[in-house]
Amino acid sequence: MLERCLWTETSPLPRFPACSLPERTDVAIVGGGYTGLAAARALARRGADATVLEQHTLGWGASGRNGGFVLPGYKPEMEDLAQRVGAARAARMFQLSLEAIRNLSSLISEEGISCDFVRCGAVTLAAKPGHLRGLEQSGRFMREQLGYETELLSRDELAREIESPRYHGGLVDPGGCSLQPAQFAQGLAQAAERAGARLLEGAEVKRIRRMRGAFEVTTTKGTVKAREVLAATNGYTPRALAPLRRRVVPIGSYQIATAPLSEDQARRLVPRNRVFSDTKNLLYYFRLSPDRRMVFGGRASFTPTGTRRSAAILAAGMGEVFPELAGATIEYAWSGKVAFPVDHLPHAGRLGGVHYSMGYCGHGVALATYLGGRMGEVLAGVGEIPELGTSRFRAIPFYNGVPWFLPLVGGYYRVRDRLG
């Protein structure tokens, strides 16, 4: 089975007109995903000369390959986050995540991006009976401390959201949304280009050297001098950005998509067309695509794994969740990399003179777009680095960007999932 991404193959990203690498630019942006494209759009709209340097094609990485979930909050549950950073700071961070979703919706509307953006709601599913109590506590915290309403569902009540014997209840978040991620990346790239940004594909950054008052950025297409550099690379941070590469761990996320389901089957399995994830550490996440395919994802492996093997693992998981899809035809299977800092929270700032925004931990559709735009404003001189309230962006000891420890981490989480 060849790796084929549903999102990019059913909406291939356009080839943008080739342009030459300039001798100078105001801001060189490393990475052509949501972060870099949103930053380029913000810079160009404010009259700055912005140059996006993308190693592959625009939206090639996680921006074109993610599940298309748009979720409030962060990787840590808000109750856990409040214990770490304090209730007041956690509340501000939660509001920022909601602002990011509002920003995404407004951008899609303003730029006329056709990407099947839907306010569908999200359901977190209790994988073990005891997990439902945790979801109940989470919902209570959200209501009492954040003024945000969710809905707890018993196992019987869950039947109105999903036809599956696997789960023991769930928590409905009405703020969850979905979109077609590659179409959004395509539309964001076109918006950045319309604003006047320069977008270069096939421009791998090999070296960044700080000079007096500028940077010299060497790429496979030549060298450009830039007043500022923005690292927008997340799970694909290269050796040329070694200090940042030591601060994020790239973790593979794998997905499969079935042949289109019948309208009756799709409506029966997922009656309200929500997006779903469960409470395991090595979680499953799934949804219906706009053309009624079941898109099913998860952490299939913590070691380099071929498409055939990862697809088999996910197909077995899908059959566990939806028994009637056991043996269903799998037409697409693909992977991408999400980025995890030590604290499992996003970071934006400046390190060694280089500005950056990264570490979204699978919550990057809204956060990357929002923080990329905010960092673009910072570099245009009209904004301040967003106050995320997170801890210091720490380098990981004995780590140079190659995550040798992931098999150990994966084994640890598998044991925790088995023990409940």
Secondary structure, DSSP 8 states (H G I E B T S, - for coil): ---B-HHHHHS-----------SEEEEEEE--SHHHHHHHHHHHHTT--EEEE-SSSTT-SHHHHS--EE-SS-SS-HHHHHHHH-HHHHHHHHHHHHHHHHHHHHHHHHHT--S--B---EEEE-SSTTHHHHHHHHHHHHHHHH----EEE-TTGGGGT---SS-S-EEEETT-EE--HHHHHHHHHHHHHHHT-EEESS--EEEEEEETTEEEEEETTEEEEEEEEEE--GGG--GGGHHHHTT-EEEEEEEEEES---HHHHHHHSTT--EEEESSSS-EEEEE-TTS-EEEEE---SS---HHHHHHHHHHHHHHH-GGGTT--EEEEEEEEEEE-TTSS-EEEEETTEEEEE--TT-HHHHHHHHHHHHHHHHTTS--------------TT-SS--TTHHHHHHHHHHHHHH-
